[in-house]
Amino acid sequence: MHLTQKKKIIFVGSFKPTSKDGSIGGQMFACNLLVNSEISDIVNWTLLDTTSVTNKKRLFITRLNGALIRLIKFCFFLLKEKHDSVLIFTSDGWSFYEKGFMCIIAKKIFKCNVILAPRSGLVLSNLSRSSLISSYITSIFQLVDIVICQSAYWRNLFFFHSGQFNSSKFVIIENALEIQKYVSLKVETKSHKETIVILFLAWVTKNKGIYDLIEAVLLLHRDKINFTLLIAGNGNDFKPVYDLISNSEIRSNVKFLGWVSGGDKLKLLEKSDIFVLPTYFEGYPNSLIEAMASGKACVATRVGSIPDIITNLENGLLYDSKNVNQLYACLKLLIQNPVLRQSLSTKARHQVESINSKNIIVEKWKKIVLNVE
């Protein structure tokens, strides 16, 4: 095929924000990045938007109805004209079952090349949930032509579960970031005598480690260490956490901001000194690379892709998930050591600029689009 002849690719993913403020998640940003990039000069996209209409829990019949409508549209696109490839972004659970079925239709019936891009750390829990679910996921990995992995961790995991000897089909493409928005933020290195601002920017749930963080900052307070904790997010545990803090000795040290996005998030990152992500599982956390690009000293758990992003004591600090004492020690070290904060900040920014810049990621995707025949 000559490069002057555009390829035809069905693109299944999330393209339209559903929140009132128009904010978009990691998968949606990735999908729109590809469609709005120079790749569209060599590709005619046929878009199938699978964005959930709501974050609220829905009845099974409602979800099934939506899935059937999307499958009908998908088959219509395949029947209408021949496509060179199908690119499918998927998260975990119901999304993976639906998108996996699309992979089967495209590959088995229409003989299309299929590129699958799993985007959720929760796929790991699906793999261990039951042998039936694990077998289904494994069969999809074996079926498709390319599996896009967000880091070396996920590449190794998916390759292992595929039961195949062909590792070349598992390709690493990290998440992209609009670097300039973040590197333009000012970084102020405070002394240990000033109030250090710690930022938690995530869903306020147990699985994000919010209760571990509260225990850790309680220890900081009892050590008479000066800090402010900003909790930016919402979730199932927001009210229990709010009530817990309101009745504790650290109520004057903690501020609840609710969910923030856009310019408000950038301002929040700029005013913070330390970013903490005490999560129990993770795919490829955008909040972490945003904080690193903003020049924050970061503390995070050794889960999912995080050790692929942070090298301990080099561009951030790592600790074992659910270990409150280690989390406390990391925070205390950063608060009391401004030289270390500055060093981690500089190297964190350099790391993200060299790996996650939009131009770099688009080039990686371009190679995939051109090479899948």
Backbone hydrogen bonds, N-H to C=O, Kabsch-Sander energy under -0.5 kcal/mol:
donor,donor_aa,acceptor,acceptor_aa,energy
5,Q,2,H,-1.5
6,K,4,T,-0.7
7,K,42,I,-2.7
9,I,7,K,-0.6
9,I,44,N,-2.0
10,I,85,S,-1.9
11,F,9,I,-0.5
11,F,46,T,-2.8
12,V,10,I,-0.6
12,V,87,L,-3.2
13,G,11,F,-0.6
13,G,48,L,-1.8
15,F,13,G,-0.5
19,S,23,S,-0.5
22,G,19,S,-1.4
29,F,25,G,-2.5
30,A,26,G,-2.2
31,C,27,Q,-2.5
32,N,28,M,-2.4
33,L,29,F,-2.2
34,L,30,A,-1.7
35,V,31,C,-2.0
36,N,32,N,-2.2
37,S,34,L,-1.1
40,S,37,S,-1.6
41,D,38,E,-2.0
42,I,39,I,-1.8
43,V,39,I,-0.8
44,N,7,K,-3.9
45,W,43,V,-0.8
46,T,9,I,-2.5
47,L,45,W,-0.6
48,L,11,F,-2.7
49,D,47,L,-0.5
50,T,13,G,-3.0
63,R,59,L,-2.1
64,L,60,F,-2.8
65,N,61,I,-2.1
66,G,62,T,-1.9
67,A,63,R,-2.3
68,L,64,L,-2.4
69,I,65,N,-2.0
70,R,66,G,-2.0
71,L,67,A,-2.4
72,I,68,L,-2.2
73,K,69,I,-2.1
74,F,70,R,-2.5
75,C,71,L,-2.5
76,F,72,I,-2.2
77,F,73,K,-2.4
78,L,74,F,-1.8
79,L,75,C,-2.4
80,K,76,F,-2.5
81,E,77,F,-1.4
84,D,8,K,-2.1
85,S,8,K,-1.5
86,V,113,N,-2.2
87,L,10,I,-3.2
88,I,86,V,-0.5
88,I,115,I,-3.0
89,F,12,V,-3.0
90,T,117,A,-2.1
95,S,92,D,-1.3
97,Y,93,G,-1.8
98,E,94,W,-2.4
99,K,95,S,-2.8
100,G,96,F,-2.6
101,F,97,Y,-1.7
102,M,98,E,-1.6
103,C,99,K,-2.1
104,I,100,G,-1.9
105,I,101,F,-2.3
106,A,102,M,-2.7
107,K,103,C,-2.5
108,K,104,I,-2.7
109,I,104,I,-0.7
109,I,105,I,-1.4
110,F,105,I,-1.6
112,C,106,A,-2.9
113,N,84,D,-1.0
115,I,86,V,-3.2
116,L,114,V,-0.5
116,L,146,I,-2.9
117,A,88,I,-3.1
119,R,90,T,-3.0
123,V,120,S,-1.4
124,L,121,G,-1.4
126,N,122,L,-1.6
127,L,123,V,-2.1
128,S,124,L,-1.1
129,R,125,S,-0.7
129,R,126,N,-0.7
130,S,126,N,-0.7
134,S,130,S,-2.5
135,S,131,S,-2.2
136,Y,132,L,-1.9
137,I,133,I,-2.4
138,T,134,S,-2.5
139,S,135,S,-2.5
140,I,136,Y,-1.8
141,F,137,I,-2.2
142,Q,138,T,-2.1
143,L,139,S,-1.6
144,V,140,I,-2.2
145,D,114,V,-1.8
146,I,114,V,-1.8
147,V,169,K,-3.2
148,I,116,L,-3.2
148,I,146,I,-0.5
149,C,147,V,-0.5
149,C,171,V,-3.5
155,R,151,S,-2.1
156,N,152,A,-2.6
157,L,153,Y,-2.1
158,F,154,W,-2.9
159,F,155,R,-2.4
160,F,156,N,-2.2
161,H,157,L,-2.2
162,S,158,F,-1.2
163,G,159,F,-0.8
163,G,160,F,-0.7
164,Q,159,F,-0.7
167,S,165,F,-1.2
169,K,166,N,-0.6
170,F,167,S,-1.6
171,V,147,V,-2.2
171,V,169,K,-0.8
173,I,149,C,-2.6
173,I,171,V,-0.6
177,L,356,N,-2.3
179,I,177,L,-1.9
181,K,178,E,-1.2
182,Y,178,E,-0.6
182,Y,179,I,-1.6
183,V,179,I,-2.4
184,S,180,Q,-1.1
185,L,182,Y,-1.6
188,E,186,K,-0.5
189,T,187,V,-0.5
190,K,188,E,-1.0
194,E,191,S,-1.4
196,I,194,E,-0.6
196,I,226,N,-1.2
198,I,196,I,-0.6
198,I,228,T,-3.3
199,L,274,I,-3.1
200,F,230,L,-2.8
201,L,199,L,-0.5
202,A,232,A,-1.2
204,V,234,N,-2.0
205,T,203,W,-1.7
208,K,205,T,-1.1
209,G,206,K,-2.2
210,I,205,T,-1.3
213,L,209,G,-2.1
214,I,210,I,-1.9
215,E,211,Y,-2.0
216,A,212,D,-2.2
217,V,213,L,-2.6
218,L,214,I,-1.8
219,L,215,E,-1.5
220,L,216,A,-1.7
221,H,217,V,-2.5
222,R,218,L,-2.2
223,D,219,L,-1.1
224,K,221,H,-1.8
225,I,220,L,-2.2
227,F,225,I,-0.6
228,T,196,I,-2.4
229,L,253,N,-3.1
230,L,198,I,-3.1
230,L,228,T,-0.6
231,I,229,L,-0.6
231,I,255,K,-2.9
232,A,200,F,-3.2
232,A,230,L,-0.7
233,G,231,I,-0.7
237,D,204,V,-2.0
238,F,235,G,-1.7
241,V,237,D,-2.4
242,Y,238,F,-2.7
243,D,239,K,-2.9
244,L,240,P,-2.2
245,I,241,V,-2.5
246,S,242,Y,-2.4
247,N,243,D,-1.2
248,S,245,I,-2.0
251,R,248,S,-1.1
253,N,250,I,-1.6
254,V,250,I,-0.9
255,K,229,L,-2.6
257,L,231,I,-2.7
257,L,255,K,-0.6
258,G,231,I,-0.7
264,D,261,S,-1.2
265,K,261,S,-0.7
266,L,262,G,-1.6
267,K,263,G,-2.2
268,L,264,D,-2.0
269,L,265,K,-2.5
270,E,266,L,-2.2
271,K,267,K,-1.8
272,S,268,L,-0.8
272,S,269,L,-0.6
273,D,197,V,-2.6
274,I,197,V,-2.3
275,F,297,A,-2.3
276,V,199,L,-2.6
277,L,299,V,-2.8
280,Y,207,N,-3.1
281,F,207,N,-0.5
289,I,285,P,-1.5
290,E,286,N,-2.5
291,A,287,S,-2.0
292,M,288,L,-2.4
293,A,289,I,-2.3
294,S,290,E,-1.4
295,G,292,M,-1.5
296,K,291,A,-2.3
297,A,273,D,-1.6
298,C,296,K,-0.6
299,V,275,F,-2.6
300,A,317,L,-2.3
301,T,277,L,-1.4
302,R,319,Y,-1.7
303,V,301,T,-1.7
305,S,283,G,-1.2
306,I,303,V,-1.9
308,D,305,S,-1.7
309,I,305,S,-1.0
309,I,306,I,-1.1
310,I,306,I,-3.2
312,N,310,I,-0.6
313,L,316,G,-2.5
314,E,311,T,-2.4
314,E,316,G,-0.5
315,N,311,T,-1.8
316,G,311,T,-0.7
317,L,298,C,-2.8
319,Y,300,A,-1.5
323,N,320,D,-2.0
324,V,322,K,-1.1
327,L,323,N,-2.0
328,Y,324,V,-2.8
329,A,325,N,-2.2
330,C,326,Q,-2.3
331,L,327,L,-2.4
332,K,328,Y,-2.6
333,L,329,A,-2.3
334,L,330,C,-2.1
335,I,331,L,-2.5
336,Q,332,K,-2.1
337,N,333,L,-0.7
337,N,334,L,-0.5
341,R,337,N,-2.0
342,Q,338,P,-2.3
343,S,339,V,-2.2
344,L,340,L,-2.8
345,S,341,R,-2.3
346,T,342,Q,-2.3
347,K,343,S,-2.1
348,A,344,L,-2.3
349,R,345,S,-2.0
350,H,346,T,-1.8
351,Q,347,K,-2.1
352,V,348,A,-2.1
353,E,349,R,-2.5
354,S,350,H,-1.9
355,I,351,Q,-1.0
356,N,352,V,-2.6
358,K,177,L,-1.0
361,I,357,S,-2.1
362,V,358,K,-2.8
363,E,359,N,-1.8
364,K,360,I,-1.5
365,W,361,I,-2.2
366,K,362,V,-2.4
367,K,363,E,-1.7
368,I,364,K,-1.5
369,V,365,W,-2.7
370,L,366,K,-2.4
371,N,367,K,-2.0
372,V,368,I,-1.7
373,E,371,N,-0.8
